[in-house]
Amino acid sequence: MKSIKELFRIGHGPSSSHTMGPRRAAEMFADRHKDAKRFSVTLFGSLAATGRGHLTDIAILEVLNAVAPTEIVWRPDVTLDFHPNGMEFNAYADSDQPTESWRVFSVGGGALKEDKPSEADWQPKDVYELSKMTDILKWCAKTGKSFWEYVDDFDDPDVWDYLADVWTTMKNAIHNGHENEGVLPGVLHLRRKATTYYYRSSGSKPSLQSRGLVFAYALAVSEENAAGGIIVTAPTCGSCGVVPAVLYHLAQTREFSDKRVLRALATAGLVGNIVKENASIAGAEVGCQGEVGVACAMAAAAANQLFGGTTTQIEYAAEMGLEHHLGMTCDPVCGLVQIPCIERNAYAAARALDINLYSTFSDGRHRVSFDHVVEVMKKTGRDLPSIYRETSEGGLATIELDE
């Protein structure tokens, strides 16, 4: 299992799989072909179906056009076997035969994979010995340590400095989201709501204020993402508002130190990493359960740790966060990370806090393990028809919105 630095990626929205991943692939390909005369890039499956709404073409062209003229070919009718988010890059010199043809896949969270085993330098290495929650729980019981200490023992030496940058970026996204007002880019002409929610909740009675502020924080980050601002994948761009909202709210109201928040972030990253390793966090592969569902699990686990939960209570919180999002479809209207994505982030953040409370009241014992839910989520995602997996061909994406 890879470093959690591969899960928490800092970059521009609106999509980790449709914007960050393709941009990164274009940068790698351009670096290998600085003398190319022209490029062509074919986008397949989900990447082609919603790529325009996710600015996929712009992300690629900004990189490759700086080297040579580039043509984008859209093939939403062709889904490659390895993953729905397929890309084929071609570089040309003077002939019609490409000097290199490279097929690569954007598999979620900004990560890239090839459809064949590769020892390429750009492929991150495994750093964790264990990748199943059940095994890590046994390790914790044997050593007396917690999840964040598992990260501390096995992840890269600079992981805490990196998590400090992640936390700073998350807080900045909240602040920027509350400063920036107006209409989000795209054909939906959707107005930002974070500032309104913030001020309305600030003036509410305490019983309403807490929940309203959580909504406001999640909206702020998600709206920054939709506008192409700088955010952190947690685990993806489309679900980037959940973890920051929960952690920022708890840090503000309970005065948790940055050190404790970073440890909670490490636990959240471990939860997301387990899903990424054993199933998927790509909406194009498993639906929104792999994005918002995983984000809710990460946030619930982090919150439970902050409140002193045992390892079994933390695992229970993560399990509930994912279990109760099983089957959630990825059906973005007009291919934009706006409706229903932004609202889902706010609701999932509130749900994560409820899950933390529920788990805290328990003794941590339960019948369905986190690993079982990850397995079910993977199977459920594969069983979903493709129209419900980030193609904007089914579900909410097909309704006609009122003006």
N, C-alpha and C positions, 0 to 999 in steps of 0.2 A: 504494500500500500504506500502511495506517494506521500510527500510532505503536505501538511495542511496549507502550506504557502501556495500549492497548486490549486487549492479550493478557493481561498480568499485572494482573488485577483483585483488589483486596483486599476481602474481604467474608465473609459467613456462608455455610456449606455448607447442605445437602449437595449441591446441584447448581447449576452455573453456568447451564445452559440451562433448567432446570425451577424454579429458585428465584431466583437472582440476576436473570436476564432478566425474568421476570414481575413481580418486585418493582419493578424499575426502570421497566417499562412502566406499572405501576399508579401509581407516583409521578408520572410525566410526565402521565398522564391526569387524576389527581386535581388536579394543579396547574392544569390547564386548566378544571376544572369544580368550583371551590370552593363554588358555590351549588347544586350538583345535589341533587335530592330522593332519587334512588336510582340505583344502577348495576346493570348485569348484565355478566357476563364469560363468554364461551363459549370453552372450551378444546377444541382439535381434535387428532386424531391421537395421536402419541406423547406430547404434552404432557398429553392427557387420560388416556391409557392408564396412565401411571406417575406422574401428578401427585400423587396422594395420598401415595404413598411418598416422593416428593421434596418434600413440603410446599408444593406449588405454590399450593394454595388458601389456606393459612395466610399465605403471603408476600403474596398479593394482598389478602386480607381485612384484614390488619393495616394496610394502607395505606388502602384505600377505605372500610372501615367507620368510619374516623375522620372521614370526610366525610359519608357517607350510607349507608343500608342497601344491602347488595350481595348479589346472587344469583350463584352459580357454576353454569354449565351444562356438563356433561361430554359431549363427543362423540368418543369414541375410534374410532367407526365412520366418521368423516369425516376424511380427510386432504386438506388443501388443496394445490394444485399447487406453490406456491412453496417450501414447506418443511414437514416433518412437525410442527414445533412452532408451530402457529398459534394466535393469540388474537384475539378480537373484543371490544372494549370498547364499551359503550353507556352514555351518560349521559342521564338523564331529568329533565325539570322537572315540569310539571303534567300533561302528556298522555302517551299511550302511544307517541308518536313520539319517538325519541331526538333530543336536541339535537346529538349527534355520535355517529357510529359509526366506530370506528377499528380497522382490521385490521393487526396487526403480528406479527412472527415472532421467536422467540428462537432465534438461529442458532448458538449455541454460545459458550462462554467468557463468557457474560453479555451478549453483543452483541445488538442489535436491528436488524431491517431491515423495510422495507415492501416490498410486492410490486410497487411501481412506483417509478421513479426519483424521488428526492426531494432537495431542497436545504434541507431543514429544518435548523435550527440545531443540533439534537441529533445530527445525523449527523456523525461524525468525518471530518476531511479527510485526503486522502492527503498523506504527507510524504516518501515514498521514491520516487525516480525509477525504480528497478529493483525487480522483484518475483519474478524467477526466479533460482534459485541459480546457474545457468550464467552469467547476465549479471553477477551480483555477483562471482563468481569472476574474471571477465575484468576487472572494475573493480579488484579487489584486485591482480591481476597487473600492471595498468597503473600503478596508483598506488603499489604497494609496501606497501599497508596491509592490515590484517586485517579480519575481520568486525565486531569490536566498534568499529573505527574508522569503518566504514561507518555504523553506528548513530550514532556521535558526530558525524559530518559532516551527517547528514540528519534525525535525529529532533529532537524538541522540546528547547529549551535546558535544561529542567529534568528531562530524562530520568534523569540520574545521581542527583539527589535522590530521584526517584521509585523508582529501583531500590534505593537505600539503604533506603527504607521497605519495599520488597518483601522484601529480604533480612532485615530485622529481623522482619517478620511471619512469614517462613518459620522462622526460628530460634525465635521464640516458640511457633509451632505445635508444633515438636518438643518443646520444654520442657514445654508444657502437656499434650501427649499422653502424656508420661512421668509427669506428676504425677497425671493423672486416670485413675482405674481404675473398674472396675465394668462394668455392662451398657449397651450402646448402645441408644438409643431405637428402638422398632419391634417388630413382631410376631416377629422372629427371635430376640430375646433373646440377641444375640451379645455375648460378653464381649470386652472390650478385651484385646489381647495385647502391646502395645508394651512395657509395663514388664517383663513376664516375659521377653521376648526381650532386652531391654537388659541385665538382670542376669544372665541365663544366658550371654549372649555375653561380658559383661565378665569372667566367671570362666573362660572357655574359653582354650585354648592359642592363641597368636597366629595360627596358620594358620586357625582357625575364628572368632576374635574379630572380625576385620575384616568378614567377610561378615555375621555375626550383627548387628553394630551397624548396618550399612546396612539390614538388614531392620527393625530396631527403629525407626530414624528414619523410614522410609517408613510403617510401621504407625502411628507416633505421629501424623503429619500426617493420614493417611487416616482414622484413627479420630476425630480432632478434627473433620474435615469431616463424617463421618457423624453426629456429635453436634450439628451445627449451629454449631461453633466458627468462629473467624476464621482464614481460610486465604487463599492466593493461587492463583488459577486458573493452572495451568501445564501444558497450556494450558486445562484445565477443572478444575472441582471434583473430578470423579470420578477424575482423574489427578494430583491436586495433591501427592501424596507423593513422586513420582519425583525431580524436580529438586532439591527441598530435601534429600532424603536423600543424594544423590550429592554435592552441593556442601558440605553440612555435614560429611559424613564426610571429604572431602578437606581441608577447612579445618582440621578437628581433627587429622588424622593427618599432614598434610604442611605445616601451618602457613602456608597461603596467606593473604596479606593480604586485607582486605576489598576493597581496590581491585581486586585481581586477580579476586576472586570476582564483583564487580559487572561487570567486563568479560566474564567467562564467562556471567553472567546475560544480558548484552546479546546475546551470540552465541546463547544458547539461545532468547531471545525472537525473534531474527531468523529462526531455523529454524522455530519455531512459526508465526510470522507468514506465512512463505512458504506453508506448508500451508494456513493459514486463508484466504489470498488466492486460492490456485489450486485448492483442493479444499474441505475442510471439517474442522472439529474437533468437530463435533456427533455424538454417538453415535446420535442419532435419524436422522441423515442418512447416515452412513458406517460405523456400528458402532464398536466399541471401538478399532479400528485408528486412528481419528481422535483418540482420547483417550489411552489408555495407549501406543499406538504412537508418536504424536507426542511424548509426554512422554519416552519412551525416546530418541528421536532428539535431542531438545533436551538431555537430560542427557548423552548420549554426546558430543555436539559440545562442550558446555561443559567436560566433563572433559578431552577431548583438547586443547582450547586451554590449559587450566591446565598441562598437561604439555608445553607447547611445540610442539604439532602445527602443521604447515603448514596453509595454507588447504585444500589438497587432502585432507590427512589428516582435517581437521575435517569437511569435506563427506562424506568416505567414512564417518566414524563416524555422521553423521546419516543417511546413506543406509541403512546397515545397521540402525540402530535402527528405522527405519520399514519397511524391506523385510521384516524377519523378524517383523513383526506383521501383515503383510497378511492380510486375511480374518478377523481377530479380531472375533467377534460382540459385540454389547452386549445382554446377557441377564440383567439384574439380578433376583435372586430377590425376589419380593413388591414389586418396584419400588423397593427400597431400595438406596442406594449403599453396600452392605456386602458381599454375596456375589454375584459373585466379585471385586468391584472392589478391596477393601482388599488382598487377597492379591496381586492382579495388580500393584498398585503396588510392593509389596516385591520381587517377582520381576523386574519391569522395571528397578528401580533397580540390582539386581545385574547384570542383563544389560547395562545401560549401561556399567558398569565393565569388563565383559569385552570389550565392543565397543571401548571406548577402547584397551584393551591390544592387541587384534587390529589396529586401525588404526595404532597406534604402530609395530608391527612391520613395517608395509607402507611402501611409498614413496608411498602416496596414489593410485596409479593403479588404476583399475578400470573395468569395462565398462558398468555400469548407473549412470546419474547419479541424483542426488537428485531432480531434476525429473521424470525418467521414473517413479520410484517414486511420487511425488506424483500423477502422472497416473493410474497404475495403481490407486493406493489410491482415488482418486475413482471410477473406473469400477467397481472391486470393490465399493465401498460401495453404489453405485447398483444393482448387480446382486444384492446381498443381499436376500432376501425381507424384507418389513417385520417379520416376527416375530422377526428377529434384529437389529433396529435400535431398541432401547430401548422396546419395547412390552410386555416381560415375557410374551410369548405363545409363545416358542420357546426352544430350547437349554436351558441350565442352569436358566432360570426355571421350567421345567415339571416339574422333578424334585421328588419328595417327600423332604424332608430328614429324616434320622434325628434323633430327639429326643436 
